[in-house]
Amino acid sequence: MARNSQINDQAAGPTLAPIAFAIGVAVVLAGLIVNLEVIAPVGVAIAVLAAVAWIRGTGRRSRTSAEQKSHEPVATETERFPRNRFLERATLGLGGLVAAGVALPVIGAAVLPIFSGDKRLPIDLGPISAFPQGEFAAATFLSDPKAGEISRRTAYVRNNGFVGTSPSFTIMSSRCTHVGCPTQPNGPIFMQREKFVRTSVGEVKVVPALPAGGFGCPCHGSVFDTEGNRTAGPAPRALDRYQFSIRNGRLVLGPIYSISRVDGSGGNARIHSYKRLGDGEPATGPESLLYPVDPIS
Ligand code: FES
């Protein structure tokens, strides 16, 4: 009996597949935080390959065990289901449940936004005549009319005139890139010229301004110049900007994107752009590597 047990143990043999599987899951979780495009898929590949090897190894061991048993005298109930095998399977089962409980919510939170996408509609700011050339105006609108006031945003809009045959606008988010406080124009705001423009997303309030000193954040003192470049304070990058298009003579906002800095000004500015980043996240430099992938609404 002792010899049969020894043969069984040898047939089962140690396998690295569970360890490789655990490493794969760990790489997936790290990838969800650090790099969704490269590291997470590598982790998935490791986990899948290890899982296949693990399952095949388990099947082979089971067959070997069954073949050996067919040549053995009939075992007692205790011998066929030894306690260590029960404990092994119970541990694996519980471990799998715990891993699923930890991993599934994380994977769901990271992956579902990719499929849900940005459902927000383009934002109609009204006719371009509402934005006189060469002037800044603060346009306040609902970015998601169904969500109501919580989606109210302000963009600084400047009509740069034409570049070639294309109209050019500088459209910056008023949201400070430090922790998201609303910035204010550093200069006069002409409330007497305030107007409300009817658009397909509701009323847009347009207030002309002369931000000679750029834009300032009241929370922690960040300052941005008239192109949105940070000139002082803790903000890690320039003000985010909106993509835009002109449709039937109306100015329509598209998605927001982030920028590290702007060289030059107006329609001829060179914009160093990035996908939209989170509050406090630098666009360049070593610190930008430390920030996790964040689902930005
Ligand atoms: S939120 Fe603007 S400086 Fe902190």
py3Dmol code that shows the C-alpha trace and the ligand (Angstrom):
import py3Dmol

protein = """\
ATOM      1  CA  MET A   1       0.000   0.000   0.000  1.00  0.00           C
ATOM      2  CA  ALA A   2       2.847   2.337   0.898  1.00  0.00           C
ATOM      3  CA  ARG A   3       4.424   1.604  -2.479  1.00  0.00           C
ATOM      4  CA  ASN A   4       1.149   2.385  -4.347  1.00  0.00           C
ATOM      5  CA  SER A   5       0.841   5.663  -2.542  1.00  0.00           C
ATOM      6  CA  GLN A   6       4.401   6.545  -3.524  1.00  0.00           C
ATOM      7  CA  ILE A   7       3.654   5.729  -7.181  1.00  0.00           C
ATOM      8  CA  ASN A   8       0.536   7.953  -7.074  1.00  0.00           C
ATOM      9  CA  ASP A   9       2.521  10.854  -5.654  1.00  0.00           C
ATOM     10  CA  GLN A  10       5.135  10.456  -8.384  1.00  0.00           C
ATOM     11  CA  ALA A  11       2.457  10.350 -11.095  1.00  0.00           C
ATOM     12  CA  ALA A  12       0.847  13.505  -9.732  1.00  0.00           C
ATOM     13  CA  GLY A  13       4.219  15.242  -9.542  1.00  0.00           C
ATOM     14  CA  PRO A  14       4.712  18.881  -8.625  1.00  0.00           C
ATOM     15  CA  THR A  15       3.346  21.390 -11.154  1.00  0.00           C
ATOM     16  CA  LEU A  16       4.185  25.044 -11.619  1.00  0.00           C
ATOM     17  CA  ALA A  17       0.902  25.772 -13.396  1.00  0.00           C
ATOM     18  CA  PRO A  18      -0.956  27.083 -10.295  1.00  0.00           C
ATOM     19  CA  ILE A  19       1.940  29.386  -9.492  1.00  0.00           C
ATOM     20  CA  ALA A  20       2.060  30.597 -13.100  1.00  0.00           C
ATOM     21  CA  PHE A  21      -1.712  31.116 -12.989  1.00  0.00           C
ATOM     22  CA  ALA A  22      -1.416  33.203  -9.816  1.00  0.00           C
ATOM     23  CA  ILE A  23       1.375  35.229 -11.431  1.00  0.00           C
ATOM     24  CA  GLY A  24      -0.808  35.765 -14.505  1.00  0.00           C
ATOM     25  CA  VAL A  25      -3.704  37.033 -12.364  1.00  0.00           C
ATOM     26  CA  ALA A  26      -1.327  39.346 -10.500  1.00  0.00           C
ATOM     27  CA  VAL A  27       0.019  40.696 -13.814  1.00  0.00           C
ATOM     28  CA  VAL A  28      -3.558  41.276 -15.032  1.00  0.00           C
ATOM     29  CA  LEU A  29      -4.408  43.237 -11.876  1.00  0.00           C
ATOM     30  CA  ALA A  30      -1.191  45.246 -12.169  1.00  0.00           C
ATOM     31  CA  GLY A  31      -1.946  45.863 -15.843  1.00  0.00           C
ATOM     32  CA  LEU A  32      -5.414  47.176 -14.997  1.00  0.00           C
ATOM     33  CA  ILE A  33      -3.745  49.797 -12.861  1.00  0.00           C
ATOM     34  CA  VAL A  34      -0.575  50.568 -14.789  1.00  0.00           C
ATOM     35  CA  ASN A  35      -1.120  49.767 -18.452  1.00  0.00           C
ATOM     36  CA  LEU A  36      -4.378  48.458 -19.885  1.00  0.00           C
ATOM     37  CA  GLU A  37      -3.077  48.119 -23.424  1.00  0.00           C
ATOM     38  CA  VAL A  38       0.058  45.970 -22.942  1.00  0.00           C
ATOM     39  CA  ILE A  39       0.574  44.588 -19.440  1.00  0.00           C
ATOM     40  CA  ALA A  40      -3.009  43.453 -18.830  1.00  0.00           C
ATOM     41  CA  PRO A  41      -3.194  41.387 -22.062  1.00  0.00           C
ATOM     42  CA  VAL A  42       0.182  39.807 -21.224  1.00  0.00           C
ATOM     43  CA  GLY A  43      -1.243  38.826 -17.822  1.00  0.00           C
ATOM     44  CA  VAL A  44      -4.350  37.381 -19.463  1.00  0.00           C
ATOM     45  CA  ALA A  45      -2.156  35.317 -21.806  1.00  0.00           C
ATOM     46  CA  ILE A  46      -0.059  33.986 -18.907  1.00  0.00           C
ATOM     47  CA  ALA A  47      -3.158  33.156 -16.867  1.00  0.00           C
ATOM     48  CA  VAL A  48      -4.904  31.399 -19.768  1.00  0.00           C
ATOM     49  CA  LEU A  49      -1.832  29.341 -20.717  1.00  0.00           C
ATOM     50  CA  ALA A  50      -1.237  28.404 -17.092  1.00  0.00           C
ATOM     51  CA  ALA A  51      -4.901  27.497 -16.628  1.00  0.00           C
ATOM     52  CA  VAL A  52      -4.805  25.249 -19.699  1.00  0.00           C
ATOM     53  CA  ALA A  53      -1.601  23.584 -18.476  1.00  0.00           C
ATOM     54  CA  TRP A  54      -3.103  23.200 -15.018  1.00  0.00           C
ATOM     55  CA  ILE A  55      -6.313  21.610 -16.321  1.00  0.00           C
ATOM     56  CA  ARG A  56      -4.437  19.291 -18.662  1.00  0.00           C
ATOM     57  CA  GLY A  57      -2.036  18.291 -15.905  1.00  0.00           C
ATOM     58  CA  THR A  58      -4.927  17.560 -13.552  1.00  0.00           C
ATOM     59  CA  GLY A  59      -6.644  15.454 -16.222  1.00  0.00           C
ATOM     60  CA  ARG A  60      -3.466  13.513 -16.943  1.00  0.00           C
ATOM     61  CA  ARG A  61      -2.906  12.822 -13.275  1.00  0.00           C
ATOM     62  CA  SER A  62      -6.497  11.679 -12.900  1.00  0.00           C
ATOM     63  CA  ARG A  63      -6.151   9.274 -15.817  1.00  0.00           C
ATOM     64  CA  THR A  64      -2.844   7.925 -14.487  1.00  0.00           C
ATOM     65  CA  SER A  65      -4.407   7.469 -11.102  1.00  0.00           C
ATOM     66  CA  ALA A  66      -7.419   5.688 -12.630  1.00  0.00           C
ATOM     67  CA  GLU A  67      -5.173   3.356 -14.665  1.00  0.00           C
ATOM     68  CA  GLN A  68      -3.174   2.481 -11.582  1.00  0.00           C
ATOM     69  CA  LYS A  69      -6.299   1.873  -9.616  1.00  0.00           C
ATOM     70  CA  SER A  70      -7.647  -0.510 -12.247  1.00  0.00           C
ATOM     71  CA  HIS A  71      -4.665  -2.791 -11.509  1.00  0.00           C
ATOM     72  CA  GLU A  72      -5.041  -2.451  -7.770  1.00  0.00           C
ATOM     73  CA  PRO A  73      -7.223  -4.432  -5.461  1.00  0.00           C
ATOM     74  CA  VAL A  74     -10.472  -2.631  -4.586  1.00  0.00           C
ATOM     75  CA  ALA A  75      -9.637   0.127  -2.161  1.00  0.00           C
ATOM     76  CA  THR A  76     -11.581   1.067   0.857  1.00  0.00           C
ATOM     77  CA  GLU A  77     -13.720   4.266   0.870  1.00  0.00           C
ATOM     78  CA  THR A  78     -11.104   6.024   3.025  1.00  0.00           C
ATOM     79  CA  GLU A  79      -8.293   5.168   0.591  1.00  0.00           C
ATOM     80  CA  ARG A  80     -10.166   6.416  -2.518  1.00  0.00           C
ATOM     81  CA  PHE A  81     -10.924   9.824  -0.968  1.00  0.00           C
ATOM     82  CA  PRO A  82      -7.975  10.535   1.302  1.00  0.00           C
ATOM     83  CA  ARG A  83      -8.262  13.580   3.504  1.00  0.00           C
ATOM     84  CA  ASN A  84      -5.331  15.404   1.946  1.00  0.00           C
ATOM     85  CA  ARG A  85      -7.021  15.325  -1.491  1.00  0.00           C
ATOM     86  CA  PHE A  86     -10.234  16.686  -0.012  1.00  0.00           C
ATOM     87  CA  LEU A  87      -8.303  19.463   1.698  1.00  0.00           C
ATOM     88  CA  GLU A  88      -6.396  20.216  -1.502  1.00  0.00           C
ATOM     89  CA  ARG A  89      -9.589  20.592  -3.515  1.00  0.00           C
ATOM     90  CA  ALA A  90     -11.359  22.549  -0.812  1.00  0.00           C
ATOM     91  CA  THR A  91      -8.393  24.937  -0.625  1.00  0.00           C
ATOM     92  CA  LEU A  92      -8.305  25.354  -4.398  1.00  0.00           C
ATOM     93  CA  GLY A  93     -12.052  25.937  -4.504  1.00  0.00           C
ATOM     94  CA  LEU A  94     -12.010  28.501  -1.725  1.00  0.00           C
ATOM     95  CA  GLY A  95      -8.944  30.181  -3.223  1.00  0.00           C
ATOM     96  CA  GLY A  96     -10.717  30.407  -6.577  1.00  0.00           C
ATOM     97  CA  LEU A  97     -13.785  31.954  -4.972  1.00  0.00           C
ATOM     98  CA  VAL A  98     -11.704  34.520  -3.093  1.00  0.00           C
ATOM     99  CA  ALA A  99      -9.708  35.351  -6.261  1.00  0.00           C
ATOM    100  CA  ALA A 100     -12.931  35.749  -8.242  1.00  0.00           C
ATOM    101  CA  GLY A 101     -14.429  37.925  -5.511  1.00  0.00           C
ATOM    102  CA  VAL A 102     -11.399  40.215  -5.601  1.00  0.00           C
ATOM    103  CA  ALA A 103     -10.723  40.223  -9.330  1.00  0.00           C
ATOM    104  CA  LEU A 104     -14.201  40.432 -10.860  1.00  0.00           C
ATOM    105  CA  PRO A 105     -15.206  43.831  -9.405  1.00  0.00           C
ATOM    106  CA  VAL A 106     -11.819  45.291 -10.373  1.00  0.00           C
ATOM    107  CA  ILE A 107     -11.991  43.866 -13.888  1.00  0.00           C
ATOM    108  CA  GLY A 108     -15.602  45.007 -14.225  1.00  0.00           C
ATOM    109  CA  ALA A 109     -14.801  48.550 -13.121  1.00  0.00           C
ATOM    110  CA  ALA A 110     -11.832  48.729 -15.476  1.00  0.00           C
ATOM    111  CA  VAL A 111     -13.284  47.049 -18.534  1.00  0.00           C
ATOM    112  CA  LEU A 112     -16.955  48.052 -18.600  1.00  0.00           C
ATOM    113  CA  PRO A 113     -16.280  51.752 -19.262  1.00  0.00           C
ATOM    114  CA  ILE A 114     -14.473  50.676 -22.457  1.00  0.00           C
ATOM    115  CA  PHE A 115     -17.678  49.096 -23.730  1.00  0.00           C
ATOM    116  CA  SER A 116     -20.035  51.757 -22.401  1.00  0.00           C
ATOM    117  CA  GLY A 117     -17.893  54.484 -24.052  1.00  0.00           C
ATOM    118  CA  ASP A 118     -18.481  58.193 -23.885  1.00  0.00           C
ATOM    119  CA  LYS A 119     -22.185  58.502 -24.561  1.00  0.00           C
ATOM    120  CA  ARG A 120     -22.305  62.276 -24.254  1.00  0.00           C
ATOM    121  CA  LEU A 121     -23.609  64.091 -27.271  1.00  0.00           C
ATOM    122  CA  PRO A 122     -21.738  66.936 -28.960  1.00  0.00           C
ATOM    123  CA  ILE A 123     -22.570  70.230 -27.271  1.00  0.00           C
ATOM    124  CA  ASP A 124     -24.036  72.979 -29.393  1.00  0.00           C
ATOM    125  CA  LEU A 125     -22.792  76.379 -28.142  1.00  0.00           C
ATOM    126  CA  GLY A 126     -24.838  78.354 -30.636  1.00  0.00           C
ATOM    127  CA  PRO A 127     -23.967  80.412 -33.737  1.00  0.00           C
ATOM    128  CA  ILE A 128     -20.328  81.397 -34.087  1.00  0.00           C
ATOM    129  CA  SER A 129     -21.535  85.021 -34.275  1.00  0.00           C
ATOM    130  CA  ALA A 130     -22.133  84.737 -30.510  1.00  0.00           C
ATOM    131  CA  PHE A 131     -18.339  84.723 -30.146  1.00  0.00           C
ATOM    132  CA  PRO A 132     -16.814  87.889 -31.624  1.00  0.00           C
ATOM    133  CA  GLN A 133     -13.368  87.486 -33.136  1.00  0.00           C
ATOM    134  CA  GLY A 134     -10.419  88.151 -30.845  1.00  0.00           C
ATOM    135  CA  GLU A 135     -12.483  88.145 -27.631  1.00  0.00           C
ATOM    136  CA  PHE A 136     -12.692  85.634 -24.855  1.00  0.00           C
ATOM    137  CA  ALA A 137     -16.079  84.572 -23.514  1.00  0.00           C
ATOM    138  CA  ALA A 138     -16.984  82.195 -20.712  1.00  0.00           C
ATOM    139  CA  ALA A 139     -19.650  79.826 -22.057  1.00  0.00           C
ATOM    140  CA  THR A 140     -21.608  77.912 -19.422  1.00  0.00           C
ATOM    141  CA  PHE A 141     -23.681  74.913 -20.486  1.00  0.00           C
ATOM    142  CA  LEU A 142     -25.001  71.515 -19.437  1.00  0.00           C
ATOM    143  CA  SER A 143     -22.626  68.850 -20.731  1.00  0.00           C
ATOM    144  CA  ASP A 144     -25.311  66.220 -20.159  1.00  0.00           C
ATOM    145  CA  PRO A 145     -28.815  67.737 -20.116  1.00  0.00           C
ATOM    146  CA  LYS A 146     -30.317  64.484 -18.805  1.00  0.00           C
ATOM    147  CA  ALA A 147     -28.032  64.630 -15.760  1.00  0.00           C
ATOM    148  CA  GLY A 148     -29.085  68.216 -15.058  1.00  0.00           C
ATOM    149  CA  GLU A 149     -27.200  70.862 -13.087  1.00  0.00           C
ATOM    150  CA  ILE A 150     -24.524  68.469 -11.898  1.00  0.00           C
ATOM    151  CA  SER A 151     -23.210  68.421 -15.468  1.00  0.00           C
ATOM    152  CA  ARG A 152     -22.920  72.211 -15.752  1.00  0.00           C
ATOM    153  CA  ARG A 153     -19.519  73.193 -17.180  1.00  0.00           C
ATOM    154  CA  THR A 154     -17.779  76.359 -18.280  1.00  0.00           C
ATOM    155  CA  ALA A 155     -15.452  76.702 -21.250  1.00  0.00           C
ATOM    156  CA  TYR A 156     -13.341  79.702 -22.168  1.00  0.00           C
ATOM    157  CA  VAL A 157     -13.938  80.330 -25.850  1.00  0.00           C
ATOM    158  CA  ARG A 158     -11.890  82.615 -28.068  1.00  0.00           C
ATOM    159  CA  ASN A 159     -12.648  83.099 -31.731  1.00  0.00           C
ATOM    160  CA  ASN A 160      -9.220  83.260 -33.432  1.00  0.00           C
ATOM    161  CA  GLY A 161     -10.626  84.127 -36.828  1.00  0.00           C
ATOM    162  CA  PHE A 162      -9.682  82.078 -39.855  1.00  0.00           C
ATOM    163  CA  VAL A 163      -6.557  80.015 -40.397  1.00  0.00           C
ATOM    164  CA  GLY A 164      -6.550  79.594 -44.145  1.00  0.00           C
ATOM    165  CA  THR A 165     -10.146  78.831 -44.940  1.00  0.00           C
ATOM    166  CA  SER A 166     -10.949  77.174 -41.604  1.00  0.00           C
ATOM    167  CA  PRO A 167     -12.371  78.996 -38.607  1.00  0.00           C
ATOM    168  CA  SER A 168     -10.159  78.675 -35.553  1.00  0.00           C
ATOM    169  CA  PHE A 169     -11.274  78.644 -31.925  1.00  0.00           C
ATOM    170  CA  THR A 170      -9.375  78.214 -28.679  1.00  0.00           C
ATOM    171  CA  ILE A 171     -11.721  76.419 -26.292  1.00  0.00           C
ATOM    172  CA  MET A 172     -10.412  75.587 -22.831  1.00  0.00           C
ATOM    173  CA  SER A 173     -12.066  73.889 -19.902  1.00  0.00           C
ATOM    174  CA  SER A 174     -12.322  76.147 -16.855  1.00  0.00           C
ATOM    175  CA  ARG A 175     -11.581  73.171 -14.618  1.00  0.00           C
ATOM    176  CA  CYS A 176      -8.214  73.478 -12.874  1.00  0.00           C
ATOM    177  CA  THR A 177      -5.933  70.549 -13.661  1.00  0.00           C
ATOM    178  CA  HIS A 178      -4.775  70.371 -10.050  1.00  0.00           C
ATOM    179  CA  VAL A 179      -7.846  68.977  -8.291  1.00  0.00           C
ATOM    180  CA  GLY A 180     -10.623  70.347 -10.436  1.00  0.00           C
ATOM    181  CA  CYS A 181     -11.701  73.673  -8.922  1.00  0.00           C
ATOM    182  CA  PRO A 182     -13.294  76.149 -11.341  1.00  0.00           C
ATOM    183  CA  THR A 183     -10.783  78.766 -12.457  1.00  0.00           C
ATOM    184  CA  GLN A 184     -11.734  82.413 -13.044  1.00  0.00           C
ATOM    185  CA  PRO A 185     -10.574  84.941 -15.663  1.00  0.00           C
ATOM    186  CA  ASN A 186      -7.875  87.238 -14.223  1.00  0.00           C
ATOM    187  CA  GLY A 187      -9.391  90.408 -15.641  1.00  0.00           C
ATOM    188  CA  PRO A 188     -12.740  92.113 -16.104  1.00  0.00           C
ATOM    189  CA  ILE A 189     -15.876  90.103 -16.797  1.00  0.00           C
ATOM    190  CA  PHE A 190     -18.519  92.043 -18.707  1.00  0.00           C
ATOM    191  CA  MET A 191     -21.733  90.952 -17.025  1.00  0.00           C
ATOM    192  CA  GLN A 192     -23.666  93.755 -18.753  1.00  0.00           C
ATOM    193  CA  ARG A 193     -22.992  91.989 -22.072  1.00  0.00           C
ATOM    194  CA  GLU A 194     -24.082  88.595 -20.769  1.00  0.00           C
ATOM    195  CA  LYS A 195     -26.355  86.762 -23.187  1.00  0.00           C
ATOM    196  CA  PHE A 196     -28.210  83.485 -23.324  1.00  0.00           C
ATOM    197  CA  VAL A 197     -28.111  81.440 -26.503  1.00  0.00           C
ATOM    198  CA  ARG A 198     -30.769  78.844 -27.239  1.00  0.00           C
ATOM    199  CA  THR A 199     -29.211  75.577 -28.432  1.00  0.00           C
ATOM    200  CA  SER A 200     -30.131  71.942 -28.843  1.00  0.00           C
ATOM    201  CA  VAL A 201     -28.713  71.187 -25.368  1.00  0.00           C
ATOM    202  CA  GLY A 202     -30.594  74.002 -23.662  1.00  0.00           C
ATOM    203  CA  GLU A 203     -29.588  77.561 -22.860  1.00  0.00           C
ATOM    204  CA  VAL A 204     -25.916  78.488 -23.023  1.00  0.00           C
ATOM    205  CA  LYS A 205     -24.810  81.506 -21.004  1.00  0.00           C
ATOM    206  CA  VAL A 206     -22.109  83.537 -22.744  1.00  0.00           C
ATOM    207  CA  VAL A 207     -20.237  86.196 -20.757  1.00  0.00           C
ATOM    208  CA  PRO A 208     -17.472  88.202 -22.491  1.00  0.00           C
ATOM    209  CA  ALA A 209     -14.258  88.572 -20.502  1.00  0.00           C
ATOM    210  CA  LEU A 210     -10.825  90.148 -20.815  1.00  0.00           C
ATOM    211  CA  PRO A 211      -8.469  87.759 -19.002  1.00  0.00           C
ATOM    212  CA  ALA A 212      -5.348  89.908 -19.459  1.00  0.00           C
ATOM    213  CA  GLY A 213      -3.728  88.042 -16.557  1.00  0.00           C
ATOM    214  CA  GLY A 214      -4.842  84.640 -17.770  1.00  0.00           C
ATOM    215  CA  PHE A 215      -6.924  82.447 -15.512  1.00  0.00           C
ATOM    216  CA  GLY A 216      -6.537  81.867 -11.792  1.00  0.00           C
ATOM    217  CA  CYS A 217      -7.638  79.083  -9.511  1.00  0.00           C
ATOM    218  CA  PRO A 218      -8.994  80.228  -6.137  1.00  0.00           C
ATOM    219  CA  CYS A 219      -8.332  76.904  -4.407  1.00  0.00           C
ATOM    220  CA  HIS A 220      -4.539  76.619  -4.291  1.00  0.00           C
ATOM    221  CA  GLY A 221      -3.360  79.491  -6.433  1.00  0.00           C
ATOM    222  CA  SER A 222      -2.552  77.940  -9.797  1.00  0.00           C
ATOM    223  CA  VAL A 223      -2.337  80.458 -12.629  1.00  0.00           C
ATOM    224  CA  PHE A 224      -2.656  79.800 -16.361  1.00  0.00           C
ATOM    225  CA  ASP A 225      -1.883  82.152 -19.231  1.00  0.00           C
ATOM    226  CA  THR A 226      -4.323  82.991 -22.016  1.00  0.00           C
ATOM    227  CA  GLU A 227      -3.310  79.832 -23.919  1.00  0.00           C
ATOM    228  CA  GLY A 228      -3.916  77.739 -20.791  1.00  0.00           C
ATOM    229  CA  ASN A 229      -0.244  77.131 -19.986  1.00  0.00           C
ATOM    230  CA  ARG A 230       0.417  76.839 -16.263  1.00  0.00           C
ATOM    231  CA  THR A 231       2.543  79.732 -15.059  1.00  0.00           C
ATOM    232  CA  ALA A 232       2.288  79.248 -11.283  1.00  0.00           C
ATOM    233  CA  GLY A 233       0.909  76.984  -8.602  1.00  0.00           C
ATOM    234  CA  PRO A 234       0.575  73.239  -8.143  1.00  0.00           C
ATOM    235  CA  ALA A 235      -1.368  72.375 -11.312  1.00  0.00           C
ATOM    236  CA  PRO A 236       0.626  69.710 -13.202  1.00  0.00           C
ATOM    237  CA  ARG A 237      -0.257  70.730 -16.748  1.00  0.00           C
ATOM    238  CA  ALA A 238      -2.047  73.280 -18.915  1.00  0.00           C
ATOM    239  CA  LEU A 239      -5.827  73.643 -18.988  1.00  0.00           C
ATOM    240  CA  ASP A 240      -7.608  70.883 -20.895  1.00  0.00           C
ATOM    241  CA  ARG A 241      -9.203  71.786 -24.214  1.00  0.00           C
ATOM    242  CA  TYR A 242     -12.294  70.824 -26.153  1.00  0.00           C
ATOM    243  CA  GLN A 243     -12.277  69.539 -29.688  1.00  0.00           C
ATOM    244  CA  PHE A 244     -14.759  71.477 -31.791  1.00  0.00           C
ATOM    245  CA  SER A 245     -16.451  71.580 -35.156  1.00  0.00           C
ATOM    246  CA  ILE A 246     -18.560  74.105 -37.047  1.00  0.00           C
ATOM    247  CA  ARG A 247     -21.914  72.726 -38.146  1.00  0.00           C
ATOM    248  CA  ASN A 248     -24.282  74.915 -40.125  1.00  0.00           C
ATOM    249  CA  GLY A 249     -22.551  77.986 -38.763  1.00  0.00           C
ATOM    250  CA  ARG A 250     -22.810  76.810 -35.163  1.00  0.00           C
ATOM    251  CA  LEU A 251     -19.958  76.042 -32.778  1.00  0.00           C
ATOM    252  CA  VAL A 252     -20.174  72.456 -31.518  1.00  0.00           C
ATOM    253  CA  LEU A 253     -17.980  71.056 -28.756  1.00  0.00           C
ATOM    254  CA  GLY A 254     -16.539  67.565 -28.995  1.00  0.00           C
ATOM    255  CA  PRO A 255     -14.566  65.532 -26.436  1.00  0.00           C
ATOM    256  CA  ILE A 256     -12.066  67.043 -24.018  1.00  0.00           C
ATOM    257  CA  TYR A 257      -8.370  66.311 -24.364  1.00  0.00           C
ATOM    258  CA  SER A 258      -5.382  67.153 -22.214  1.00  0.00           C
ATOM    259  CA  ILE A 259      -2.284  69.070 -23.154  1.00  0.00           C
ATOM    260  CA  SER A 260       1.142  69.455 -21.616  1.00  0.00           C
ATOM    261  CA  ARG A 261       1.808  72.879 -23.066  1.00  0.00           C
ATOM    262  CA  VAL A 262       1.043  75.200 -25.939  1.00  0.00           C
ATOM    263  CA  ASP A 263       3.731  76.906 -28.045  1.00  0.00           C
ATOM    264  CA  GLY A 264       2.644  80.102 -29.741  1.00  0.00           C
ATOM    265  CA  SER A 265      -0.873  81.440 -29.573  1.00  0.00           C
ATOM    266  CA  GLY A 266      -4.244  81.523 -31.263  1.00  0.00           C
ATOM    267  CA  GLY A 267      -4.848  79.686 -34.493  1.00  0.00           C
ATOM    268  CA  ASN A 268      -1.148  79.144 -35.135  1.00  0.00           C
ATOM    269  CA  ALA A 269      -0.390  77.645 -31.733  1.00  0.00           C
ATOM    270  CA  ARG A 270       1.350  74.280 -31.525  1.00  0.00           C
ATOM    271  CA  ILE A 271      -0.598  72.180 -29.049  1.00  0.00           C
ATOM    272  CA  HIS A 272       1.105  69.233 -27.347  1.00  0.00           C
ATOM    273  CA  SER A 273      -1.959  67.065 -26.867  1.00  0.00           C
ATOM    274  CA  TYR A 274      -2.693  63.842 -24.998  1.00  0.00           C
ATOM    275  CA  LYS A 275      -5.737  61.757 -24.268  1.00  0.00           C
ATOM    276  CA  ARG A 276      -7.777  63.184 -21.443  1.00  0.00           C
ATOM    277  CA  LEU A 277      -5.987  62.816 -18.111  1.00  0.00           C
ATOM    278  CA  GLY A 278      -7.280  62.926 -14.568  1.00  0.00           C
ATOM    279  CA  ASP A 279      -7.009  65.711 -12.017  1.00  0.00           C
ATOM    280  CA  GLY A 280      -3.466  66.201 -10.778  1.00  0.00           C
ATOM    281  CA  GLU A 281      -2.007  63.925 -13.439  1.00  0.00           C
ATOM    282  CA  PRO A 282       1.021  65.224 -15.327  1.00  0.00           C
ATOM    283  CA  ALA A 283       1.051  64.691 -19.076  1.00  0.00           C
ATOM    284  CA  THR A 284       4.809  64.275 -19.366  1.00  0.00           C
ATOM    285  CA  GLY A 285       7.855  63.380 -17.296  1.00  0.00           C
ATOM    286  CA  PRO A 286       8.590  60.471 -14.976  1.00  0.00           C
ATOM    287  CA  GLU A 287       5.657  61.334 -12.672  1.00  0.00           C
ATOM    288  CA  SER A 288       3.194  60.656 -15.478  1.00  0.00           C
ATOM    289  CA  LEU A 289       4.187  56.961 -15.265  1.00  0.00           C
ATOM    290  CA  LEU A 290       3.027  56.763 -11.667  1.00  0.00           C
ATOM    291  CA  TYR A 291      -0.589  57.562 -12.364  1.00  0.00           C
ATOM    292  CA  PRO A 292      -3.087  54.744 -12.775  1.00  0.00           C
ATOM    293  CA  VAL A 293      -5.522  54.389 -15.609  1.00  0.00           C
ATOM    294  CA  ASP A 294      -8.609  56.151 -14.363  1.00  0.00           C
ATOM    295  CA  PRO A 295     -12.113  55.946 -15.788  1.00  0.00           C
ATOM    296  CA  ILE A 296     -12.857  59.601 -16.404  1.00  0.00           C
ATOM    297  CA  SER A 297     -16.441  60.611 -16.715  1.00  0.00           C
TER     298      SER A 297
END
"""
ligand_1 = """\
4
FES
S -7.500 73.019 -7.636
Fe -6.586 74.662 -8.683
S -4.736 74.978 -7.670
Fe -5.622 73.331 -6.629
"""
view = py3Dmol.view(width=600, height=400)
view.addModel(protein, "pdb")
view.setStyle({"model": 0}, {"cartoon": {"style": "trace"}})
view.addModel(ligand_1, "xyz")
view.setStyle({"model": 1}, {"stick": {}})
view.zoomTo()
view.show()
